Amino acid sequence: MTSFDSFLATANAFLWQNTVLFIILGTGIVFTIWSRFCQFRALTHGVQAIRGKYDHKGDPGAISHFQALSAALSATVGLGNIGGVAMAISLGGPGAVFWMWVVGFFGMALKTTEVTLAMLYRNTDDPENPHGGTMWVISRALAEKGSGLGRLGKAIGVLFCFTLLVMAITGGNMFQAWNVGNITQNYVGVPSIVSGVLLAVVVGLVIVGGIHRIGRVAGTLVPFMVILYFVGAVYVLSVHASDIPAMFALIFRSAFSPAEASGAFIGGTMGYAFLYGMKRAIFSNEAGQGTSPIAHSAARTDEPVREGVVAGLEPFIDTIFVCTLTALVIIVTGTWNRPPEASLPVDTRPALVSPGVWTLPEQAAPPRLAGKWEGGETVFVVLRGDPNPQSGNDLHKLTGHVVMGDAGPVLRWDSLASRLEPQLNGGGVYVSYVGATLTAVAFDSVLPGLGRWIVTLAVWLFAISTMISYSYYAEQGVVFLGGERWLTPFKLLYCTLAVVATTGFLKTDAQLDNLSGLGTGLMLFVNIPVMWFLGRRAMNAYADYMRRLDAGEMQPKL
């Protein structure tokens, strides 16, 4: 690991420590209570707003409520909905799904608050091309309190924009292109760089038209890709319809008690189910991060709170709907606790590598129950050793790799730290399916090939939608930092980097993931304090709007 990689890993460990996650969740709970459960307003009044019942052409803004919501969703509904959910269940068990729902619910209050603030402080000097986001909120709010504080607000806004650019270029662009290139090359055989060039062209054609074209494309693309994924998931669930009641019982039971080990799942405590469910939900819906307020600030309305209420629908659609589809497919098909695909001889014993470090001897790969070893597969066996705080028992995974030797496939194993001499737990050899691959396997278990094509197509659509939205987010940061004259050079750079990410220059996504995590984490460190600092302003505006709405002062368009 290079010193830069080590720095990124250390920074992410600090920025994404459990305390930070609890602060985000606690902020959502506070604003839920303060707004008297604004989630229910989002599901009622918010739905009316996106249907156009309160649209007026003369209001400042560039796009409709529906288009603004779609543009924001096109960034949040992405690879995290496919791969991140699979990771949460693999590590935390079915109970993680329940805690995803909880975080999604309170995330609705976070979105409502941060978008309301963005709308209150957005720049509408050009009513057809408004600018908004945390950078405008803090700079304008502090400027109102004096010139000295105004300079401080500008500095905080600049810091936020730099972290926004890091996140947009890495996580919102290169990370997406890297994954699309690899999945397409592995599944379809198309060279990765071809995917990169195609992505750059498609994204470039969209973002060159500005927020008007982004809004129109997102308004078409997001419903299509969600419906496509929904249809595939419903088909899988219909095949396992009789298992659905037991599945929900398992989710609720595992949320409040340890999940027992079964097959490929080594067990999980309630605490780890809570943490993994919370992490994946926050990463997925981006509540409190400060990105989606930038898209919502372009909405056509003269009522700031109305767009805040619309934004409350984001975590509901992203986490409680789309993420849940992935989770249910993985659980109901039994992919999360699947049986082994091969078995080691019963007399196989771990060998001591160094004090407290064990491994298994290199050996010929046992016959695979279905298909054959191709070489390059990552596998694991389950060992009993020291107590495992994550699983709540003494089970551990020992990872290995299938390597093609002169005499056929061979298993080479990594090492495991254990004070006690570990013992094989059954001897089953499991293929390691990570992230989106596990989701694809779940679809394929019902109809071979369904996962390959559904997940590949979904990854393409989700990646394109994420890239175009993050381009707009970054553009608003560029405008705040240096003005609109830098937009064209930035768009060219943005599309070029999508190609660079697929050239083979990047061997793994770990560094990109850590780099984007750094940008995201720093954005949270700026945005969450801003929400607390100006929360009263947002809640007062929210209460006044709801008073006028309930009094019948705002009649919908007939």
N, C-alpha and C positions, 0 to 999 in steps of 0.2 A: 504494500500500500504506500503510495507517495505521501509526502508531507501535506500536500494540498488535499488529497482524499481524506487523510487523517483529520485535518482541520474541519472539513465539511461534516464528517461523521460525528466529531465532538460537538460542533455547533448544533447539529440536528438533535443530538441527544439532549442538549440543554433546552433548545427551543420547543421540543416536543415532549418534554417530560410530563409525567402524569399530572403534576400540579397545574400545568398550563391547561390541560384538557378539562380539569375540574373547574378552573376559573371560567372557561368558555361556557361549560354547561351551567354553572352557577349564574352567569350573566343572562343566559336564556331564561332561567327560572325567574330571576328578578323581573325581567321585562314582561314575562308572561303574566305575573301577578299584578305588576304595575298597570298593564294595559287591560286587565280584567279578561284575560284569555283572548287575545287578538286572533288566535288561530281560528276561532269559529267565525270571526268576521271575514277572514281570508277565504274560507270555504263557502261563504254566502255572498257577501258584498263583493269580494274579490273576483268571484266567478262572473257576477253581473258586469263588472268593469271590463274584463277581458272579452266579453261578448259584445262590447261596444255600446252598452246602454248609456254610458256617460260621456261618450266621445263628442268633442266639439272641434270643428276644423280650425277655428280661430285661436285655439289655445296654443301657447308656446310649446315647441317640441318637434321632433322629426318623424317619430314612428308611433304607432298605436300601442295601447296597453298590451295587447296580445303579442305584437311583434317584439316589444321590450322584454316581456316574459320569456318569449321563445329565444331571444338572443342571449339572455342570461342562462336559460336552461341548456342551451347548446354548449355552454362551457362546463356546466356542472354534470350533465348527463354524458359521461365519457367512459374511459377505460376502468375507472374506479367502480362503476356499477357492475362491470362484468368480472374483473379480476380482483378488485379490492374486497368485495363481498365474499368471494370464494376463500380468500386468505383469512378473513375474520372467522368463518365457520371452521376452516381447517385447524386454526389455532385455538379458538375460544369455544367451539362447539355450537350447537343450535341455539343456546341461550343468548349468544351474541346478537341474534336477529332481534330479540325483544328489546335489547338496549339500543340497537340501531333505531328502532321505532321511537323510543323515548327521546333520543337525541334529535331525531327528525322533528318531533313535535315541538320541543323547545327551540329548535333552530328556526322555526317559523317566526317566533317572536324576535329573534336576533335579526332576521332578514327584514322584518317590518320596520324595526327601529333604525337600522343602518341605512336603509333606502329612504325612509322618511327624512333623515338628516341630510342625505345627499340631495334630495329634492328641495329641501328648505334653503340650501346654500348653493345650488347649482348656478352656473353662469349662463344666462339667457340673453347676453348682449346680441347674439345672432339667434333669434327665436327658431330658425330652421335648423340650427346646428348647435344645440346646447352642450355644455361641458359640465361634468359633475364627478363626484367621487370623494374619497377621504381627503385628498390633497386640497380640494376646494373647500370642503367643510371646515377643516382646522385652520386654514389660512384666513378664510373670511370670518370665522367665528372669533378668532383672536384679534383680527384687525378691528373688529367692532369695539374691542376693549382698550384700544390704544395702539399707536404706531410701533412702540417697542415690542409689544406682544404680537403685533402683526408680522414683524420680522421673524419672530420665533415660529409663528404659524407657517410662514413661507418655508422656513428651514425644515420643519416637520413634514410639510407637504413634499418637499424635494426628496427627503429620505424615503417617504412612502413610494414615490414614483420610481426611484432607483430599485427598490425591492420589487415593485410591480414589473419593471422591465426584465429583471432577472427571472422572475417566475414565468412571465409570458414567453420569453425566448426559449427557456429550457423546458419547464413542465407543460406549458401551453402549446409549444411548437415542436421542438426537437424530440422530446420524449414521445409525443404522439407519432411523429414520422418514423422514429426508430422502431417503435412497436409494430406499426403497420407494415413497414418494410420487412421485418423479421417474420411476422406471422404469414404474410403473403408469400414470401420466399419458401417458408417451410411447408405451407399447405398447398400452394398452387404452383410453385416452382418458378415464379417470376422474380428476376433479380431485384434485390432490395432497392438499388438506386433507381430502377424504373418506377417503382412506387413513389420514391421521393420526388422525382421529376413531375410525375402526374399530380401528386399532392400539391406541389408548389404552383403548378399551372392553375389547378382548380381553385385553390385558396386565393391566388393572385387575382383571378378574374372576379372573385367575389369582393375582396377587400378594396379593390381599386374604385369600386362604386360607393364607398363610404357607408355610413350607418343606414342609409335608405336601402341599399342593396343587401347589406348584412341582415337587416330586419326582415326583408322579403324572403331571402333564402332561408333564414332561421325559422320563419313562420311556416315554411313549407317542409323543410328538412326535419325539424324536431318532431312534429306529429307523425310523419312517415316512419322515422326510425323507431320511435317508441311503439307505434302500432305494430310494426314488423316484429320487434322483439316480443311484444305482448302476445301476438298470435302464436309464435313458436313456443313460448313458455306455457300458454294455455293448453296447447296440444299435448305437451309433456304431462302437465298436471291432470288433464282429462284421462290419460292412460292410467294414471295412478290415483284416480279419484277416490277410491275406497280407502286409501292410506292417508288422505288429507286430514281427517279429524285427529288421528293419532299423531300426525306431524305437528299440528298446532299444540297439542297437549305436551309434546316433547319440548317444543320451543319455550313454553311458559314454565314447565318444570325445570328445565336446564337453566333458566334465567335466575332462579333462586336457590339452586342446589347444584352440587358437582355433577358434571356429565360423565357417565361411566365410559371407560375405554371399550371400543368395539371396532374390530377390523383395523383400518388404517388410522383411526382416531385414537390417540393414546390417552384421552381423558382431558377434562378441563374443569377448573374451579369456577365458582360463581364470579370471583373477582376478575379472573382473566376473561371470562365471557363478557363482563361489563366493560373492561378496558378495551378489548378488541372491537366490540360492537360500537363503542363510543368513538374510537379512533377512526374507524372506517366511515362512519356516518359524517363526522366532521370533515374528513378529507374529501368525501364525495360531494356534500351539498355546499361546502365552502362558507357556511354561516359564520359571520363575524370576521371574515377575511378581508372584506372591503372591495371585492372584485365586482360582483353583480350590481352594486349601486351605480357603477359607471355606465352599465348598459341601461339600467332603468332611468337614469338621468336624461336619456334622450326621449323619454315618453312624452306624448302630446297631452298635456293636462295643465290646468291652473290650480289644481288641488294637490299639494305635495303628499299628503297622507294617503290619498287614493292609490298612488303608485306604490306606496309602502305596503298597503294592504294586499295589492296584487302580488308583490314580491314574496309575501308570506306563503304563497302557493308553491314556491320553488322547492323547499325541503320536503313538502308533502309529495310532490310529483317525483322528485329525484330519489328520496330515501324511502319514504313509506310506500311508494308504488313501484318504481323501476328496480331499486335495490332488492325489494321484497320478492319480485319475480325471480331474480337470480337465486336468492336464498332458498326459496321454496323448491325450485327445480333441483338444486344441489341436494337438499335434504330428502325430498320425497323419492328421488331415484336411488338413494343410498350411496351416492358417490362419495360423500364425505367420510363414510365409514366402510368403504368397499372392502371386499375380501382380497387376499393376496393373489398375485399372478404367477407365483412360483414358490417353492419351498426349499430351504437349505437342509442338508442332512442333520438328523437329530443329534449327532455327536459333535457338531461344530461348536468350538469353544473360542471365546475371545482370547487374544494374546496381549501380554503386557508390553507396551511400547516404551514407556518410561514411568517413573513413580506416579500412580494415579491416572495414567492415560492408557486406554485400551483400544484395540482394533480387532477386526476379523482377518484371518489369513486370506490372501488372494486365492481364488478358486474358480473352477469352470462354472459358468452360469448354469443353474439348473434349468430344465426345460420350462418354457413359458406355457401356461395353460391355454392361452388363446393367442395364436400368431407365433412370431419368433422374434428373437432379439436382433435389432438392426445395428446396434452399437451407438453409443452416445447417450443412451437413456440414463437418467438419474433415478436411483432406487433407494429404498431404505428397509431396514429390519427394525423390530422393536426389541429392546433389551430391558431387563430389570437391573436396577443399580441403586444409586443413592436416591433419597426422596426428591421428587420433582415438584417444586412449588407451583409450576404452571398447570400440570395435569392433576395434582392432588394425590398422586400415588408414586410408585417407584419406576414408572415406565419412561423410556427415552427412545428417540429415534437415532439410529446410526445410518448415516448417508453413505451410499456407494455409487459407483459408476460402471456401466457396461462398456467394456473395451474389447474390440475385435482382435484376437490373437491369432497365431498361426494355426492353432488347433480348434478355433472357434471362439465364441464370446466368453469373456472372463470378467469376474466381479472384482473390482478394487475398492477398498473401503477407506473412508476417512477415520478419524479417531474420536473417542468419547472420553471425557473426564469423569472419573468415578472413583471414590475411595474404596467402595466395595467392588469385588470382582463381578462384573455384569454377567447375566445369563440370558440366553435367547428366550424370548417369550413366544413359543410356538414355532419359530423358524420361518414364518411367512415372509416372502420378498414382495414388497409393494413398489409399484412404479410411482415416482413422485410427480404428481400433476400440480403445477403451481399457477395460481391466479386464473387468467382467462382460459388456460388449457383445462383446468378442472371443470369449469363451466361448460366448455365444449364437450368434454367426456360425458357430462351429465346429459346433455342433449342427445349425444350419440347413443347412449345406453337405451334410449327409447326407439330411435330411428337412425341407424348408421348413416353418417353423412350429414345429418341435420345440424349437429354442432359445428362441423367443419365449415359449412356454408353460412349458417345463421351467425355464428360468432365472427367469422371472417368479415362478412358484410357489415355486421354491427360495428366491428372495430373500425372499419373504413368510415362509416357514416359518423360514428361518435367522434373519431379523430378529426375529420373535416370540420364538424360543427364546433369542436373545442378550439381548433386552430383559428377559425375566422373570428370567434368571439374574443379570444385572447389577443388577437391582432388589434381589435378595436380598443380593448382595455389598454394595451401598450401605447396605442396612438394617442389616447387621452393623456397618458403620462408624458409623452413626447411634447404634446401641445403645451402642457403646464410648464415643462422644463425649458423649451426653446421656441415654441411657436409652431404654426402650421407649415412653415417653410421646410421643416425637417421630416414631414410625413412621407413624401415620395421616397427619399433615400431609405427611410426606415422600412417601408413596405418591401422594397427590393431586398434589403438585408434579411428581413423576416422570411421571405420565400426562399432565398438562397440557403439559409441555415437549415431549412427543411430538407433540402437536397444533401447538404453536408452530413446531416445526421444519419443518412442511409448509405454513405459511401464505404462503410467499413472502418471509418476513422474511429468510431466508438465501438469497443468490443463488448461492453456490457452497459446496462442502463443504471448501474448503481451510482456512478458519479453524477449523471444527469438527475437522478431521483434525489440525491442528497443536495444538489445545487438548487433544484426547484423547491425542495423542502426548506432550504435556507431562506429563499425569497418569501415563501408562504408564511413561515414562522415569524419573520421580521414584520411582514404586513400585519399579522395578528397583534404583534407587540405594539404597533402604532394604532391600529383600528379599535381594538377593545378599549384602551384608555379613553380614546375620543368618544366612544359610545357612552362611557360612564360620565365623562366630563360634560357632555351635552345631552345626556339622556332626559333630563327634565324638560328641555326644549322640545324634544321629539314627543314625549308623552303628553305635554300640554297641548301641542298641535293635534295629536291623535284624539285626545279627549274632546277638544273643541269640534273637530270634524265629525266625530260620532254623535255629539250632541245635535249638530245641525242636520245630520243625516236622519237621526231618529225623529227630529222635529218636522221632517218633511220639507226642509229648506232646499234640498237638492233633488230635483225631480229627474228621473231617468228620461232619456230621449225616447220618444214614442216611435 
